[in-house]
Amino acid sequence: KLLSNLNIKIISWGIPAGILAILSYGIVVWSMQYLEIAYVSSIRETSIVLATLMGFFILDEKKARGRILPAVLVVIGITIVYFQI
């Protein structure tokens, strides 16, 4: 068989992920028309925090503990930019 069950499962997860990636980039570009670029780019960096949390809690990654401090620093930076502290 050309397409096994594993390949079909990978494709069924890959297509929606690709569509969501393109959609998220489009939302970022669209929001830059209405907000300052500093706000938009800082909000985009929240993906680092989310990836760290998912790696630590859901995926139980061994090296995720080392990324917690940088993720906290990203949150502090986003807070400083957003509230203009």
Buried (B, 14 or more C-beta within 10 A) or exposed (E): EEEEEEEEEEEEEEEEEEEEEEEEEEEBEEBEEEEEEEBBBBBBBEEBBEBBBEBBEEEEBEEBEEBBEEBEEBBEEBEEBEEEE
